[in-house]
């Protein structure tokens, strides 16, 4: 069956949708807010964000939802069996889709974007960390609830904790102090701490802005920043190894797709620390944007072998790349 394809990549920061022709050429795009059913105010709010992005993409493409021949949703928050049951039931009802949707965890969507045969391990460090693996025989394992955080929110939080420790004299001095004060417009570290922890304060979401500052400082050799990045890279590497082991996949020659907003930063330190825990594996970094994996999966379901695809810029980055068919 050929016809328009719908691809959605949904996370905590944003939700992107693309409607494309059977040749992979984008016809319309749309954008929404947080679509993680765990972190949006309610699951309905998350579904509303997906709906807003999809309706905008369909409208721009001039395509009715009932015409869509293949729909794939790569979503943060698609973690447990009941999540898939909810999403697979609600999405067609809300969007008017006739084609049964494929819903995958966002780590597996990212894996398809960076691995032509959709095998290997994806290490996603975005707002949070999610790791997923797919064996050549089609078995998958993914986890979005790790005991150790290693996404941008955790990185930013640890950087801010280091600033507080340095000010209290219970941790080493760091350039993170002056940079955090400048970033948030605080006079001193205690004022900064108050800005985050007071009732109605910045809270955990405010930590996200500090992650790129941390990576910059680590690249410049700040010892405190470097130690934080090295530790979080080690965590991500161990999590990737655990996913591969769950499926009995050897590390030697296995693709490790490093994806998410944190890995989009120019620094190599986090990626190097991650790969140090995965000897023999092959890193894939700075690949296509995450929406590409969802689009390739949608085209796979149509039986279309995608050639070189042009996607619209995402976060001021664009990619031209080629993919081969998987067994979606």
Protein Blocks (a to p, Z undefined) as FASTA:
>chain_A
ZZddddddddfkbccdddddfkopafbdcddddfbfklmmblklmmmmmmmmmmmmmmmn
opafklpmbdcdddehilbfmlmmmmmmmmmmmnopabdcddddfklmmmmmmmmnopaj
dddddfbccdddddfkopacddfbdfbdcbfklmmmmmmmmmmmmmnopaccdfklmmmm
mmnopabfklmmmmmmmghilbjmlmmmmmmmmmmmmmnopaklmmmmmmmmmmmmmmmm
mmmmmnopafehpacddedjklmpmbfklmmmmmmmmghiacdehiacfklmmmmmmmmm
nopacdddddddeehiacdddddddfZZ
